[in-house]
Amino acid sequence: MSQNWIQLAENAAVENPADQWGDQNGPGRDYETFNALAYGADVVVPILDLGQTDAWAPSTSRGVWGKWLFGLQKIFVILGWGVTAIVAAAVTGMIRRDD
């Protein structure tokens, strides 16, 4: 539990701490909103840090799909590093086409 939640829950003046925590302007609104496109870019492009992979991840406890997606995420990370290295080599001129 976060320290903010503990302080809010222990405050006797607040009748229902969950209502205040869930308010649009309340302290519970500091979590990252899931965005599929940003998550995909965050997984595949290793030089980007959009915060999605820190806040969201496939769970192996969610059954077969969770296990598959957990494994696929690791494969996409590896492929992303490979593609990024190839693009960096092409941009810097290490890969040339000699005609």
KARAFEN-V841709 format. One record per residue. N is the residue number from 1. RES is the residue in one letter. PHI is phi as a letter, one per 20 degrees, with the letter a starting at -180 (* if undefined). PSI is psi in radians with two decimals (none if undefined). NEAR is the number of other C-alpha atoms within 12 Angstrom. Layout:
n: (N | N)
res: (RES | RES)
phi: (PHI | PHI)
psi: (PSI | PSI)
near: (NEAR | NEAR)
//
This chain:
n: (1 | 2 | 3 | 4 | 5 | 6 | 7 | 8 | 9 | 10 | 11 | 12 | 13 | 14 | 15 | 16 | 17 | 18 | 19 | 20 | 21 | 22 | 23 | 24 | 25 | 26 | 27 | 28 | 29 | 30 | 31 | 32 | 33 | 34 | 35 | 36 | 37 | 38 | 39 | 40 | 41 | 42 | 43 | 44 | 45 | 46 | 47 | 48 | 49 | 50 | 51 | 52 | 53 | 54 | 55 | 56 | 57 | 58 | 59 | 60 | 61 | 62 | 63 | 64 | 65 | 66 | 67 | 68 | 69 | 70 | 71 | 72 | 73 | 74 | 75 | 76 | 77 | 78 | 79 | 80 | 81 | 82 | 83 | 84 | 85 | 86 | 87 | 88 | 89 | 90 | 91 | 92 | 93 | 94 | 95 | 96 | 97 | 98 | 99)
res: (M | S | Q | N | W | I | Q | L | A | E | N | A | A | V | E | N | P | A | D | Q | W | G | D | Q | N | G | P | G | R | D | Y | E | T | F | N | A | L | A | Y | G | A | D | V | V | V | P | I | L | D | L | G | Q | T | D | A | W | A | P | S | T | S | R | G | V | W | G | K | W | L | F | G | L | Q | K | I | F | V | I | L | G | W | G | V | T | A | I | V | A | A | A | V | T | G | M | I | R | R | D | D)
phi: (* | f | f | f | f | f | f | f | f | e | f | f | f | e | f | c | f | f | f | f | f | e | f | g | d | f | f | e | e | e | e | f | f | f | c | f | f | f | f | f | f | f | f | e | d | f | e | e | c | e | n | f | f | f | e | c | b | f | d | f | e | e | n | f | f | f | f | f | f | f | f | f | g | f | f | f | f | f | f | f | f | f | f | f | f | f | f | f | f | f | f | e | n | f | d | c | d | e | d)
psi: (2.53 | 2.73 | -0.63 | -0.73 | -0.73 | -0.77 | -0.72 | -0.73 | -0.56 | -0.19 | 1.99 | -0.35 | -0.31 | 2.07 | -0.81 | 1.70 | -0.51 | -0.60 | -0.78 | -0.67 | -0.65 | -0.06 | 2.56 | -0.56 | 0.11 | 3.08 | -0.26 | 0.02 | 0.30 | 0.24 | 2.75 | 2.28 | 2.36 | 2.29 | 2.02 | -0.74 | -0.77 | -0.64 | -0.77 | -0.76 | -0.67 | -0.60 | -0.79 | -0.62 | 1.82 | -0.32 | -0.13 | 2.52 | 1.62 | -0.02 | -0.06 | -0.72 | -0.36 | -0.55 | -0.45 | 2.54 | 2.60 | 2.50 | 2.24 | -0.24 | 0.01 | 0.34 | -2.79 | -0.76 | -0.71 | -0.71 | -0.75 | -0.81 | -0.57 | -0.79 | -0.74 | -0.61 | -0.75 | -0.68 | -0.75 | -0.57 | -0.80 | -0.80 | -0.67 | -0.73 | -0.71 | -0.84 | -0.70 | -0.69 | -0.71 | -0.77 | -0.74 | -0.70 | -0.68 | -0.72 | -0.68 | -0.10 | 0.17 | -0.49 | 2.02 | 2.66 | 1.95 | 1.97 | none)
near: (9 | 13 | 11 | 18 | 22 | 16 | 16 | 24 | 20 | 15 | 14 | 11 | 11 | 15 | 13 | 16 | 22 | 18 | 17 | 21 | 24 | 17 | 14 | 13 | 11 | 17 | 21 | 23 | 15 | 15 | 17 | 16 | 18 | 18 | 16 | 15 | 15 | 21 | 28 | 26 | 22 | 28 | 33 | 28 | 26 | 24 | 16 | 19 | 17 | 24 | 21 | 24 | 29 | 16 | 18 | 22 | 25 | 24 | 17 | 16 | 13 | 13 | 12 | 13 | 15 | 16 | 17 | 17 | 21 | 23 | 18 | 22 | 28 | 20 | 16 | 23 | 25 | 18 | 18 | 25 | 21 | 17 | 18 | 20 | 19 | 17 | 16 | 16 | 14 | 14 | 12 | 11 | 12 | 13 | 13 | 11 | 7 | 6 | 3)
//
